[in-house]
């Protein structure tokens, strides 16, 4: 992982269920991230959900992506 790269974390199935219910969306409504993206943690598979932590103006903001082909 590069120093300037935001932290990417694979969510557990329980965390995914909680996220989807909080946002009131389905898995296919999340933005996509390619399976061959170098930022993905090892062991990621298609349909896994990734949390991306970015720091913008001193605040930590979480983004979520689903791994796709």
PDB file of N, H, CA, C and O in Angstrom:
ATOM      1  N   UNK A   1       0.840  -1.172   0.000  1.00  0.00           N
ATOM      2  CA  UNK A   1       0.000   0.000   0.000  1.00  0.00           C
ATOM      3  C   UNK A   1       0.890   1.241   0.000  1.00  0.00           C
ATOM      4  O   UNK A   1       1.887   1.303   0.719  1.00  0.00           O
ATOM      5  N   UNK A   2       0.522   2.211  -0.803  1.00  0.00           N
ATOM      6  H   UNK A   2      -0.288   2.160  -1.387  1.00  0.00           H
ATOM      7  CA  UNK A   2       1.256   3.461  -0.905  1.00  0.00           C
ATOM      8  C   UNK A   2       0.900   4.369   0.268  1.00  0.00           C
ATOM      9  O   UNK A   2      -0.207   4.286   0.800  1.00  0.00           O
ATOM     10  N   UNK A   3       1.815   5.223   0.670  1.00  0.00           N
ATOM     11  H   UNK A   3       2.714   5.291   0.238  1.00  0.00           H
ATOM     12  CA  UNK A   3       1.612   6.109   1.805  1.00  0.00           C
ATOM     13  C   UNK A   3       0.395   7.023   1.628  1.00  0.00           C
ATOM     14  O   UNK A   3      -0.331   7.279   2.589  1.00  0.00           O
ATOM     15  N   UNK A   4       0.168   7.511   0.413  1.00  0.00           N
ATOM     16  H   UNK A   4       0.757   7.303  -0.368  1.00  0.00           H
ATOM     17  CA  UNK A   4      -0.928   8.437   0.159  1.00  0.00           C
ATOM     18  C   UNK A   4      -2.238   7.750  -0.207  1.00  0.00           C
ATOM     19  O   UNK A   4      -3.262   8.410  -0.377  1.00  0.00           O
ATOM     20  N   UNK A   5      -2.207   6.453  -0.328  1.00  0.00           N
ATOM     21  H   UNK A   5      -1.374   5.917  -0.190  1.00  0.00           H
ATOM     22  CA  UNK A   5      -3.399   5.694  -0.708  1.00  0.00           C
ATOM     23  C   UNK A   5      -4.344   5.559   0.487  1.00  0.00           C
ATOM     24  O   UNK A   5      -3.904   5.235   1.590  1.00  0.00           O
ATOM     25  N   UNK A   6      -5.643   5.806   0.273  1.00  0.00           N
ATOM     26  H   UNK A   6      -6.001   6.069  -0.624  1.00  0.00           H
ATOM     27  CA  UNK A   6      -6.596   5.622   1.380  1.00  0.00           C
ATOM     28  C   UNK A   6      -6.645   4.160   1.832  1.00  0.00           C
ATOM     29  O   UNK A   6      -6.385   3.248   1.047  1.00  0.00           O
ATOM     30  N   UNK A   7      -6.977   3.955   3.091  1.00  0.00           N
ATOM     31  H   UNK A   7      -7.188   4.696   3.728  1.00  0.00           H
ATOM     32  CA  UNK A   7      -7.050   2.604   3.641  1.00  0.00           C
ATOM     33  C   UNK A   7      -8.267   1.878   3.071  1.00  0.00           C
ATOM     34  O   UNK A   7      -9.378   2.407   3.089  1.00  0.00           O
ATOM     35  N   UNK A   8      -8.050   0.663   2.566  1.00  0.00           N
ATOM     36  H   UNK A   8      -7.147   0.233   2.551  1.00  0.00           H
ATOM     37  CA  UNK A   8      -9.110  -0.186   2.021  1.00  0.00           C
ATOM     38  C   UNK A   8      -9.271  -1.389   2.942  1.00  0.00           C
ATOM     39  O   UNK A   8      -8.296  -2.079   3.243  1.00  0.00           O
ATOM     40  N   UNK A   9     -10.491  -1.641   3.389  1.00  0.00           N
ATOM     41  H   UNK A   9     -11.283  -1.081   3.145  1.00  0.00           H
ATOM     42  CA  UNK A   9     -10.764  -2.740   4.310  1.00  0.00           C
ATOM     43  C   UNK A   9     -11.946  -3.557   3.791  1.00  0.00           C
ATOM     44  O   UNK A   9     -12.969  -3.006   3.385  1.00  0.00           O
ATOM     45  N   UNK A  10     -11.788  -4.867   3.811  1.00  0.00           N
ATOM     46  H   UNK A  10     -10.957  -5.316   4.141  1.00  0.00           H
ATOM     47  CA  UNK A  10     -12.878  -5.766   3.416  1.00  0.00           C
ATOM     48  C   UNK A  10     -13.831  -5.925   4.599  1.00  0.00           C
ATOM     49  O   UNK A  10     -13.401  -6.219   5.714  1.00  0.00           O
ATOM     50  N   UNK A  11     -15.126  -5.729   4.350  1.00  0.00           N
ATOM     51  H   UNK A  11     -15.476  -5.490   3.444  1.00  0.00           H
ATOM     52  CA  UNK A  11     -16.127  -5.863   5.408  1.00  0.00           C
ATOM     53  C   UNK A  11     -16.564  -7.314   5.569  1.00  0.00           C
ATOM     54  O   UNK A  11     -16.597  -8.079   4.605  1.00  0.00           O
ATOM     55  N   UNK A  12     -16.894  -7.672   6.790  1.00  0.00           N
ATOM     56  H   UNK A  12     -16.866  -7.051   7.573  1.00  0.00           H
ATOM     57  CA  UNK A  12     -17.419  -9.013   7.060  1.00  0.00           C
ATOM     58  C   UNK A  12     -18.878  -9.058   6.599  1.00  0.00           C
ATOM     59  O   UNK A  12     -19.501  -8.011   6.423  1.00  0.00           O
ATOM     60  N   UNK A  13     -19.427 -10.260   6.402  1.00  0.00           N
ATOM     61  H   UNK A  13     -18.921 -11.110   6.544  1.00  0.00           H
ATOM     62  CA  UNK A  13     -20.836 -10.367   5.991  1.00  0.00           C
ATOM     63  C   UNK A  13     -21.805  -9.678   6.957  1.00  0.00           C
ATOM     64  O   UNK A  13     -22.808  -9.114   6.521  1.00  0.00           O
ATOM     65  N   UNK A  14     -21.521  -9.717   8.246  1.00  0.00           N
ATOM     66  H   UNK A  14     -20.706 -10.176   8.600  1.00  0.00           H
ATOM     67  CA  UNK A  14     -22.379  -9.054   9.228  1.00  0.00           C
ATOM     68  C   UNK A  14     -22.319  -7.535   9.055  1.00  0.00           C
ATOM     69  O   UNK A  14     -23.340  -6.851   9.127  1.00  0.00           O
ATOM     70  N   UNK A  15     -21.104  -7.017   8.826  1.00  0.00           N
ATOM     71  H   UNK A  15     -20.275  -7.572   8.767  1.00  0.00           H
ATOM     72  CA  UNK A  15     -20.950  -5.579   8.596  1.00  0.00           C
ATOM     73  C   UNK A  15     -21.657  -5.136   7.319  1.00  0.00           C
ATOM     74  O   UNK A  15     -22.223  -4.045   7.264  1.00  0.00           O
ATOM     75  N   UNK A  16     -21.622  -5.987   6.293  1.00  0.00           N
ATOM     76  H   UNK A  16     -21.162  -6.873   6.338  1.00  0.00           H
ATOM     77  CA  UNK A  16     -22.294  -5.677   5.023  1.00  0.00           C
ATOM     78  C   UNK A  16     -23.797  -5.594   5.243  1.00  0.00           C
ATOM     79  O   UNK A  16     -24.438  -4.652   4.777  1.00  0.00           O
ATOM     80  N   UNK A  17     -24.367  -6.564   5.946  1.00  0.00           N
ATOM     81  H   UNK A  17     -23.847  -7.329   6.325  1.00  0.00           H
ATOM     82  CA  UNK A  17     -25.809  -6.552   6.225  1.00  0.00           C
ATOM     83  C   UNK A  17     -26.207  -5.293   6.988  1.00  0.00           C
ATOM     84  O   UNK A  17     -27.215  -4.660   6.674  1.00  0.00           O
ATOM     85  N   UNK A  18     -25.414  -4.937   7.985  1.00  0.00           N
ATOM     86  H   UNK A  18     -24.595  -5.452   8.240  1.00  0.00           H
ATOM     87  CA  UNK A  18     -25.697  -3.749   8.789  1.00  0.00           C
ATOM     88  C   UNK A  18     -25.628  -2.491   7.924  1.00  0.00           C
ATOM     89  O   UNK A  18     -26.497  -1.625   8.024  1.00  0.00           O
ATOM     90  N   UNK A  19     -24.607  -2.381   7.082  1.00  0.00           N
ATOM     91  H   UNK A  19     -23.901  -3.084   7.001  1.00  0.00           H
ATOM     92  CA  UNK A  19     -24.448  -1.223   6.196  1.00  0.00           C
ATOM     93  C   UNK A  19     -25.622  -1.093   5.234  1.00  0.00           C
ATOM     94  O   UNK A  19     -26.188  -0.011   5.079  1.00  0.00           O
ATOM     95  N   UNK A  20     -25.986  -2.198   4.591  1.00  0.00           N
ATOM     96  H   UNK A  20     -25.526  -3.077   4.718  1.00  0.00           H
ATOM     97  CA  UNK A  20     -27.075  -2.164   3.616  1.00  0.00           C
ATOM     98  C   UNK A  20     -28.406  -1.804   4.265  1.00  0.00           C
ATOM     99  O   UNK A  20     -29.219  -1.094   3.674  1.00  0.00           O
ATOM    100  N   UNK A  21     -28.626  -2.294   5.477  1.00  0.00           N
ATOM    101  H   UNK A  21     -27.966  -2.871   5.957  1.00  0.00           H
ATOM    102  CA  UNK A  21     -29.884  -1.952   6.159  1.00  0.00           C
ATOM    103  C   UNK A  21     -29.887  -0.487   6.614  1.00  0.00           C
ATOM    104  O   UNK A  21     -30.923   0.175   6.555  1.00  0.00           O
ATOM    105  N   UNK A  22     -28.733   0.023   7.067  1.00  0.00           N
ATOM    106  H   UNK A  22     -27.891  -0.515   7.115  1.00  0.00           H
ATOM    107  CA  UNK A  22     -28.649   1.429   7.475  1.00  0.00           C
ATOM    108  C   UNK A  22     -28.894   2.369   6.295  1.00  0.00           C
ATOM    109  O   UNK A  22     -29.573   3.387   6.430  1.00  0.00           O
ATOM    110  N   UNK A  23     -28.330   2.013   5.135  1.00  0.00           N
ATOM    111  H   UNK A  23     -27.779   1.186   5.026  1.00  0.00           H
ATOM    112  CA  UNK A  23     -28.470   2.854   3.949  1.00  0.00           C
ATOM    113  C   UNK A  23     -29.754   2.559   3.175  1.00  0.00           C
ATOM    114  O   UNK A  23     -30.122   3.294   2.259  1.00  0.00           O
ATOM    115  N   UNK A  24     -30.426   1.479   3.553  1.00  0.00           N
ATOM    116  H   UNK A  24     -30.127   0.882   4.297  1.00  0.00           H
ATOM    117  CA  UNK A  24     -31.660   1.053   2.896  1.00  0.00           C
ATOM    118  C   UNK A  24     -31.465   0.862   1.387  1.00  0.00           C
ATOM    119  O   UNK A  24     -32.240   1.362   0.572  1.00  0.00           O
ATOM    120  N   UNK A  25     -30.402   0.122   1.045  1.00  0.00           N
ATOM    121  H   UNK A  25     -29.772  -0.284   1.707  1.00  0.00           H
ATOM    122  CA  UNK A  25     -30.086  -0.163  -0.354  1.00  0.00           C
ATOM    123  C   UNK A  25     -29.753  -1.644  -0.503  1.00  0.00           C
ATOM    124  O   UNK A  25     -29.619  -2.367   0.485  1.00  0.00           O
ATOM    125  N   UNK A  26     -29.623  -2.080  -1.746  1.00  0.00           N
ATOM    126  H   UNK A  26     -29.732  -1.493  -2.548  1.00  0.00           H
ATOM    127  CA  UNK A  26     -29.177  -3.446  -2.005  1.00  0.00           C
ATOM    128  C   UNK A  26     -27.720  -3.408  -2.455  1.00  0.00           C
ATOM    129  O   UNK A  26     -27.178  -2.341  -2.743  1.00  0.00           O
ATOM    130  N   UNK A  27     -27.104  -4.556  -2.513  1.00  0.00           N
ATOM    131  H   UNK A  27     -27.544  -5.424  -2.280  1.00  0.00           H
ATOM    132  CA  UNK A  27     -25.687  -4.671  -2.854  1.00  0.00           C
ATOM    133  C   UNK A  27     -25.393  -4.094  -4.239  1.00  0.00           C
ATOM    134  O   UNK A  27     -24.355  -3.462  -4.436  1.00  0.00           O
ATOM    135  N   UNK A  28     -26.286  -4.302  -5.188  1.00  0.00           N
ATOM    136  H   UNK A  28     -27.129  -4.815  -5.028  1.00  0.00           H
ATOM    137  CA  UNK A  28     -26.017  -3.836  -6.553  1.00  0.00           C
ATOM    138  C   UNK A  28     -26.100  -2.318  -6.695  1.00  0.00           C
ATOM    139  O   UNK A  28     -25.707  -1.774  -7.727  1.00  0.00           O
ATOM    140  N   UNK A  29     -26.601  -1.635  -5.684  1.00  0.00           N
ATOM    141  H   UNK A  29     -26.920  -2.077  -4.845  1.00  0.00           H
ATOM    142  CA  UNK A  29     -26.692  -0.184  -5.728  1.00  0.00           C
ATOM    143  C   UNK A  29     -25.408   0.515  -5.278  1.00  0.00           C
ATOM    144  O   UNK A  29     -25.269   1.726  -5.445  1.00  0.00           O
ATOM    145  N   UNK A  30     -24.480  -0.240  -4.715  1.00  0.00           N
ATOM    146  H   UNK A  30     -24.593  -1.224  -4.580  1.00  0.00           H
ATOM    147  CA  UNK A  30     -23.206   0.346  -4.320  1.00  0.00           C
ATOM    148  C   UNK A  30     -22.341   0.604  -5.555  1.00  0.00           C
ATOM    149  O   UNK A  30     -22.444  -0.124  -6.543  1.00  0.00           O
ATOM    150  N   UNK A  31     -21.489   1.635  -5.508  1.00  0.00           N
ATOM    151  H   UNK A  31     -21.405   2.226  -4.705  1.00  0.00           H
ATOM    152  CA  UNK A  31     -20.537   1.847  -6.608  1.00  0.00           C
ATOM    153  C   UNK A  31     -19.594   0.651  -6.713  1.00  0.00           C
ATOM    154  O   UNK A  31     -19.403  -0.083  -5.744  1.00  0.00           O
ATOM    155  N   UNK A  32     -19.014   0.463  -7.883  1.00  0.00           N
ATOM    156  H   UNK A  32     -19.169   1.059  -8.671  1.00  0.00           H
ATOM    157  CA  UNK A  32     -18.160  -0.702  -8.145  1.00  0.00           C
ATOM    158  C   UNK A  32     -16.680  -0.343  -8.025  1.00  0.00           C
ATOM    159  O   UNK A  32     -16.282   0.808  -8.200  1.00  0.00           O
ATOM    160  N   UNK A  33     -15.878  -1.368  -7.721  1.00  0.00           N
ATOM    161  H   UNK A  33     -16.202  -2.303  -7.579  1.00  0.00           H
ATOM    162  CA  UNK A  33     -14.425  -1.280  -7.787  1.00  0.00           C
ATOM    163  C   UNK A  33     -13.958  -2.543  -8.493  1.00  0.00           C
ATOM    164  O   UNK A  33     -14.433  -3.637  -8.188  1.00  0.00           O
ATOM    165  N   UNK A  34     -13.045  -2.403  -9.421  1.00  0.00           N
ATOM    166  H   UNK A  34     -12.660  -1.514  -9.669  1.00  0.00           H
ATOM    167  CA  UNK A  34     -12.586  -3.542 -10.231  1.00  0.00           C
ATOM    168  C   UNK A  34     -11.793  -4.539  -9.385  1.00  0.00           C
ATOM    169  O   UNK A  34     -11.065  -4.156  -8.469  1.00  0.00           O
ATOM    170  N   UNK A  35     -11.946  -5.810  -9.707  1.00  0.00           N
ATOM    171  H   UNK A  35     -12.537  -6.121 -10.451  1.00  0.00           H
ATOM    172  CA  UNK A  35     -11.268  -6.889  -8.982  1.00  0.00           C
ATOM    173  C   UNK A  35      -9.748  -6.776  -9.119  1.00  0.00           C
ATOM    174  O   UNK A  35      -9.012  -7.242  -8.249  1.00  0.00           O
ATOM    175  N   UNK A  36      -9.275  -6.160 -10.207  1.00  0.00           N
ATOM    176  H   UNK A  36      -9.872  -5.781 -10.914  1.00  0.00           H
ATOM    177  CA  UNK A  36      -7.828  -6.051 -10.420  1.00  0.00           C
ATOM    178  C   UNK A  36      -7.253  -4.718  -9.924  1.00  0.00           C
ATOM    179  O   UNK A  36      -6.118  -4.379 -10.259  1.00  0.00           O
ATOM    180  N   UNK A  37      -8.013  -3.967  -9.140  1.00  0.00           N
ATOM    181  H   UNK A  37      -8.936  -4.242  -8.868  1.00  0.00           H
ATOM    182  CA  UNK A  37      -7.533  -2.709  -8.575  1.00  0.00           C
ATOM    183  C   UNK A  37      -6.428  -3.021  -7.567  1.00  0.00           C
ATOM    184  O   UNK A  37      -6.595  -3.877  -6.699  1.00  0.00           O
ATOM    185  N   UNK A  38      -5.313  -2.330  -7.686  1.00  0.00           N
ATOM    186  H   UNK A  38      -5.177  -1.634  -8.391  1.00  0.00           H
ATOM    187  CA  UNK A  38      -4.156  -2.616  -6.838  1.00  0.00           C
ATOM    188  C   UNK A  38      -4.385  -2.246  -5.373  1.00  0.00           C
ATOM    189  O   UNK A  38      -3.664  -2.728  -4.499  1.00  0.00           O
ATOM    190  N   UNK A  39      -5.365  -1.408  -5.095  1.00  0.00           N
ATOM    191  H   UNK A  39      -5.950  -1.016  -5.805  1.00  0.00           H
ATOM    192  CA  UNK A  39      -5.614  -0.976  -3.721  1.00  0.00           C
ATOM    193  C   UNK A  39      -6.379  -2.012  -2.896  1.00  0.00           C
ATOM    194  O   UNK A  39      -6.411  -1.923  -1.669  1.00  0.00           O
ATOM    195  N   UNK A  40      -6.989  -2.985  -3.554  1.00  0.00           N
ATOM    196  H   UNK A  40      -6.963  -3.058  -4.551  1.00  0.00           H
ATOM    197  CA  UNK A  40      -7.784  -3.986  -2.829  1.00  0.00           C
ATOM    198  C   UNK A  40      -6.912  -4.841  -1.918  1.00  0.00           C
ATOM    199  O   UNK A  40      -5.795  -5.206  -2.285  1.00  0.00           O
ATOM    200  N   UNK A  41      -7.418  -5.157  -0.740  1.00  0.00           N
ATOM    201  H   UNK A  41      -8.325  -4.861  -0.442  1.00  0.00           H
ATOM    202  CA  UNK A  41      -6.690  -6.072   0.147  1.00  0.00           C
ATOM    203  C   UNK A  41      -6.634  -7.472  -0.482  1.00  0.00           C
ATOM    204  O   UNK A  41      -7.476  -7.826  -1.306  1.00  0.00           O
ATOM    205  N   UNK A  42      -5.646  -8.244  -0.086  1.00  0.00           N
ATOM    206  H   UNK A  42      -4.961  -7.956   0.584  1.00  0.00           H
ATOM    207  CA  UNK A  42      -5.512  -9.599  -0.634  1.00  0.00           C
ATOM    208  C   UNK A  42      -6.696 -10.459  -0.210  1.00  0.00           C
ATOM    209  O   UNK A  42      -7.247 -10.297   0.879  1.00  0.00           O
ATOM    210  N   UNK A  43      -7.072 -11.374  -1.094  1.00  0.00           N
ATOM    211  H   UNK A  43      -6.625 -11.505  -1.979  1.00  0.00           H
ATOM    212  CA  UNK A  43      -8.142 -12.305  -0.782  1.00  0.00           C
ATOM    213  C   UNK A  43      -9.533 -11.809  -1.122  1.00  0.00           C
ATOM    214  O   UNK A  43     -10.515 -12.472  -0.790  1.00  0.00           O
ATOM    215  N   UNK A  44      -9.645 -10.661  -1.772  1.00  0.00           N
ATOM    216  H   UNK A  44      -8.847 -10.122  -2.042  1.00  0.00           H
ATOM    217  CA  UNK A  44     -10.962 -10.139  -2.139  1.00  0.00           C
ATOM    218  C   UNK A  44     -11.526 -10.908  -3.323  1.00  0.00           C
ATOM    219  O   UNK A  44     -10.797 -11.302  -4.234  1.00  0.00           O
ATOM    220  N   UNK A  45     -12.821 -11.112  -3.291  1.00  0.00           N
ATOM    221  H   UNK A  45     -13.413 -10.792  -2.551  1.00  0.00           H
ATOM    222  CA  UNK A  45     -13.522 -11.810  -4.358  1.00  0.00           C
ATOM    223  C   UNK A  45     -14.669 -10.939  -4.847  1.00  0.00           C
ATOM    224  O   UNK A  45     -15.039  -9.957  -4.203  1.00  0.00           O
ATOM    225  N   UNK A  46     -15.222 -11.308  -5.986  1.00  0.00           N
ATOM    226  H   UNK A  46     -14.922 -12.105  -6.509  1.00  0.00           H
ATOM    227  CA  UNK A  46     -16.343 -10.573  -6.553  1.00  0.00           C
ATOM    228  C   UNK A  46     -17.505 -10.594  -5.562  1.00  0.00           C
ATOM    229  O   UNK A  46     -17.795 -11.626  -4.957  1.00  0.00           O
ATOM    230  N   UNK A  47     -18.153  -9.470  -5.405  1.00  0.00           N
ATOM    231  H   UNK A  47     -17.917  -8.632  -5.897  1.00  0.00           H
ATOM    232  CA  UNK A  47     -19.297  -9.196  -4.521  1.00  0.00           C
ATOM    233  C   UNK A  47     -18.895  -8.897  -3.074  1.00  0.00           C
ATOM    234  O   UNK A  47     -19.771  -8.703  -2.231  1.00  0.00           O
ATOM    235  N   UNK A  48     -17.598  -8.854  -2.763  1.00  0.00           N
ATOM    236  H   UNK A  48     -16.887  -9.012  -3.448  1.00  0.00           H
ATOM    237  CA  UNK A  48     -17.164  -8.387  -1.443  1.00  0.00           C
ATOM    238  C   UNK A  48     -17.379  -6.876  -1.369  1.00  0.00           C
ATOM    239  O   UNK A  48     -17.350  -6.192  -2.392  1.00  0.00           O
ATOM    240  N   UNK A  49     -17.593  -6.362  -0.170  1.00  0.00           N
ATOM    241  H   UNK A  49     -17.618  -6.918   0.661  1.00  0.00           H
ATOM    242  CA  UNK A  49     -17.765  -4.925   0.020  1.00  0.00           C
ATOM    243  C   UNK A  49     -16.508  -4.382   0.693  1.00  0.00           C
ATOM    244  O   UNK A  49     -16.011  -4.937   1.673  1.00  0.00           O
ATOM    245  N   UNK A  50     -16.008  -3.272   0.131  1.00  0.00           N
ATOM    246  H   UNK A  50     -16.412  -2.821  -0.666  1.00  0.00           H
ATOM    247  CA  UNK A  50     -14.783  -2.653   0.600  1.00  0.00           C
ATOM    248  C   UNK A  50     -15.099  -1.286   1.197  1.00  0.00           C
ATOM    249  O   UNK A  50     -15.824  -0.488   0.602  1.00  0.00           O
ATOM    250  N   UNK A  51     -14.545  -1.026   2.382  1.00  0.00           N
ATOM    251  H   UNK A  51     -13.957  -1.674   2.866  1.00  0.00           H
ATOM    252  CA  UNK A  51     -14.667   0.303   2.995  1.00  0.00           C
ATOM    253  C   UNK A  51     -13.384   1.056   2.696  1.00  0.00           C
ATOM    254  O   UNK A  51     -12.288   0.555   2.948  1.00  0.00           O
ATOM    255  N   UNK A  52     -13.523   2.267   2.155  1.00  0.00           N
ATOM    256  H   UNK A  52     -14.413   2.673   1.950  1.00  0.00           H
ATOM    257  CA  UNK A  52     -12.382   3.109   1.827  1.00  0.00           C
ATOM    258  C   UNK A  52     -12.430   4.315   2.760  1.00  0.00           C
ATOM    259  O   UNK A  52     -13.398   5.077   2.760  1.00  0.00           O
ATOM    260  N   UNK A  53     -11.374   4.477   3.553  1.00  0.00           N
ATOM    261  H   UNK A  53     -10.588   3.858   3.553  1.00  0.00           H
ATOM    262  CA  UNK A  53     -11.309   5.568   4.528  1.00  0.00           C
ATOM    263  C   UNK A  53     -10.447   6.691   3.964  1.00  0.00           C
ATOM    264  O   UNK A  53      -9.246   6.517   3.760  1.00  0.00           O
ATOM    265  N   UNK A  54     -11.063   7.837   3.715  1.00  0.00           N
ATOM    266  H   UNK A  54     -12.039   7.978   3.881  1.00  0.00           H
ATOM    267  CA  UNK A  54     -10.331   8.999   3.213  1.00  0.00           C
ATOM    268  C   UNK A  54     -10.389  10.108   4.259  1.00  0.00           C
ATOM    269  O   UNK A  54     -11.384  10.254   4.969  1.00  0.00           O
ATOM    270  N   UNK A  55      -9.312  10.884   4.345  1.00  0.00           N
ATOM    271  H   UNK A  55      -8.504  10.765   3.769  1.00  0.00           H
ATOM    272  CA  UNK A  55      -9.292  12.031   5.250  1.00  0.00           C
ATOM    273  C   UNK A  55      -9.375  13.288   4.389  1.00  0.00           C
ATOM    274  O   UNK A  55      -8.479  13.585   3.600  1.00  0.00           O
ATOM    275  N   UNK A  56     -10.469  14.012   4.563  1.00  0.00           N
ATOM    276  H   UNK A  56     -11.198  13.771   5.204  1.00  0.00           H
ATOM    277  CA  UNK A  56     -10.708  15.228   3.800  1.00  0.00           C
ATOM    278  C   UNK A  56     -10.913  16.367   4.787  1.00  0.00           C
ATOM    279  O   UNK A  56     -11.821  16.330   5.618  1.00  0.00           O
ATOM    280  N   UNK A  57     -10.062  17.372   4.686  1.00  0.00           N
ATOM    281  H   UNK A  57      -9.324  17.401   4.012  1.00  0.00           H
ATOM    282  CA  UNK A  57     -10.112  18.537   5.571  1.00  0.00           C
ATOM    283  C   UNK A  57     -10.117  18.127   7.044  1.00  0.00           C
ATOM    284  O   UNK A  57     -10.840  18.701   7.858  1.00  0.00           O
ATOM    285  N   UNK A  58      -9.304  17.132   7.371  1.00  0.00           N
ATOM    286  H   UNK A  58      -8.717  16.665   6.710  1.00  0.00           H
ATOM    287  CA  UNK A  58      -9.168  16.695   8.750  1.00  0.00           C
ATOM    288  C   UNK A  58     -10.251  15.762   9.252  1.00  0.00           C
ATOM    289  O   UNK A  58     -10.202  15.326  10.402  1.00  0.00           O
ATOM    290  N   UNK A  59     -11.238  15.443   8.406  1.00  0.00           N
ATOM    291  H   UNK A  59     -11.277  15.797   7.472  1.00  0.00           H
ATOM    292  CA  UNK A  59     -12.318  14.544   8.815  1.00  0.00           C
ATOM    293  C   UNK A  59     -12.185  13.213   8.073  1.00  0.00           C
ATOM    294  O   UNK A  59     -11.894  13.180   6.878  1.00  0.00           O
ATOM    295  N   UNK A  60     -12.404  12.121   8.802  1.00  0.00           N
ATOM    296  H   UNK A  60     -12.641  12.148   9.773  1.00  0.00           H
ATOM    297  CA  UNK A  60     -12.369  10.804   8.174  1.00  0.00           C
ATOM    298  C   UNK A  60     -13.740  10.519   7.570  1.00  0.00           C
ATOM    299  O   UNK A  60     -14.757  10.548   8.262  1.00  0.00           O
ATOM    300  N   UNK A  61     -13.749  10.243   6.261  1.00  0.00           N
ATOM    301  H   UNK A  61     -12.922  10.220   5.698  1.00  0.00           H
ATOM    302  CA  UNK A  61     -14.985   9.957   5.544  1.00  0.00           C
ATOM    303  C   UNK A  61     -14.882   8.555   4.950  1.00  0.00           C
ATOM    304  O   UNK A  61     -13.876   8.211   4.329  1.00  0.00           O
ATOM    305  N   UNK A  62     -15.920   7.752   5.143  1.00  0.00           N
ATOM    306  H   UNK A  62     -16.737   8.031   5.648  1.00  0.00           H
ATOM    307  CA  UNK A  62     -15.937   6.385   4.627  1.00  0.00           C
ATOM    308  C   UNK A  62     -16.728   6.307   3.340  1.00  0.00           C
ATOM    309  O   UNK A  62     -17.816   6.872   3.221  1.00  0.00           O
ATOM    310  N   UNK A  63     -16.161   5.592   2.375  1.00  0.00           N
ATOM    311  H   UNK A  63     -15.278   5.133   2.472  1.00  0.00           H
ATOM    312  CA  UNK A  63     -16.816   5.299   1.111  1.00  0.00           C
ATOM    313  C   UNK A  63     -16.906   3.785   1.005  1.00  0.00           C
ATOM    314  O   UNK A  63     -16.063   3.072   1.550  1.00  0.00           O
ATOM    315  N   UNK A  64     -17.909   3.298   0.317  1.00  0.00           N
ATOM    316  H   UNK A  64     -18.594   3.877  -0.125  1.00  0.00           H
ATOM    317  CA  UNK A  64     -18.098   1.859   0.192  1.00  0.00           C
ATOM    318  C   UNK A  64     -18.198   1.483  -1.280  1.00  0.00           C
ATOM    319  O   UNK A  64     -18.856   2.169  -2.062  1.00  0.00           O
ATOM    320  N   UNK A  65     -17.538   0.385  -1.650  1.00  0.00           N
ATOM    321  H   UNK A  65     -17.004  -0.172  -1.015  1.00  0.00           H
ATOM    322  CA  UNK A  65     -17.557  -0.116  -3.013  1.00  0.00           C
ATOM    323  C   UNK A  65     -17.758  -1.624  -2.978  1.00  0.00           C
ATOM    324  O   UNK A  65     -17.347  -2.296  -2.032  1.00  0.00           O
ATOM    325  N   UNK A  66     -18.395  -2.146  -4.021  1.00  0.00           N
ATOM    326  H   UNK A  66     -18.729  -1.600  -4.789  1.00  0.00           H
ATOM    327  CA  UNK A  66     -18.540  -3.589  -4.167  1.00  0.00           C
ATOM    328  C   UNK A  66     -17.576  -4.033  -5.263  1.00  0.00           C
ATOM    329  O   UNK A  66     -17.453  -3.382  -6.301  1.00  0.00           O
ATOM    330  N   UNK A  67     -16.890  -5.158  -5.014  1.00  0.00           N
ATOM    331  H   UNK A  67     -16.990  -5.687  -4.171  1.00  0.00           H
ATOM    332  CA  UNK A  67     -15.914  -5.669  -5.973  1.00  0.00           C
ATOM    333  C   UNK A  67     -16.646  -6.280  -7.163  1.00  0.00           C
ATOM    334  O   UNK A  67     -17.548  -7.103  -7.005  1.00  0.00           O
ATOM    335  N   UNK A  68     -16.233  -5.855  -8.361  1.00  0.00           N
ATOM    336  H   UNK A  68     -15.500  -5.186  -8.488  1.00  0.00           H
ATOM    337  CA  UNK A  68     -16.868  -6.316  -9.599  1.00  0.00           C
ATOM    338  C   UNK A  68     -15.794  -6.713 -10.610  1.00  0.00           C
ATOM    339  O   UNK A  68     -14.607  -6.450 -10.418  1.00  0.00           O
ATOM    340  N   UNK A  69     -16.238  -7.347 -11.682  1.00  0.00           N
ATOM    341  H   UNK A  69     -17.203  -7.561 -11.839  1.00  0.00           H
ATOM    342  CA  UNK A  69     -15.325  -7.794 -12.746  1.00  0.00           C
ATOM    343  C   UNK A  69     -14.726  -6.631 -13.461  1.00  0.00           C
ATOM    344  O   UNK A  69     -13.934  -6.816 -14.386  1.00  0.00           O
TER     345      UNK A  69
END
